[in-house]
Amino acid sequence: MSIRRLMRESAFRLARRDLAKFLEDHEEELLHIFRQEMQRLDDEIPEENLFIDIKLVPLGEMILKAALRAMQRFFTEDVTAATVAEPVADIETMEETVP
């Protein structure tokens, strides 16, 4: 493992709980901005070109909430277990073999 990667991993381990708390503290602000952007997207899509009128704001909000929960879990849970180690090892092996 390179020194650069080791430093990056160490910094992440130190900051991960703070990042999770930041997401938790600012979730409403993130959702507010996301709702605005989804509404803008919904307004820009011409309804006559769609077969079904999908309301993007509620759908997008549900997806963002799931993504925020996933990030919070990633920052707060121990994800360095064996379930993550194997795919990471596979990726590193692929990186070594690809020219």
Stockholm file with secondary structure:
# STOCKHOLM 1.0

chainA/1-99         MSIRRLMRESAFRLARRDLAKFLEDHEEELLHIFRQEMQRLDDEIPEENLFIDIKLVPLGEMILKAALRAMQRFFTEDVTAATVAEPVADIETMEETVP
#=GR chainA/1-99 SS CCHHHHHHHHHHHHHHHHHHHHHHHTHHHHHHHHHHHHHHHHHHSCGGGCSSCCCHHHHHHHHHHHHHHHHHHHHHSCCCSHHHHHHHHHHHHHHHHCC
#=GC SS_cons        CCHHHHHHHHHHHHHHHHHHHHHHHTHHHHHHHHHHHHHHHHHHSCGGGCSSCCCHHHHHHHHHHHHHHHHHHHHHSCCCSHHHHHHHHHHHHHHHHCC
//
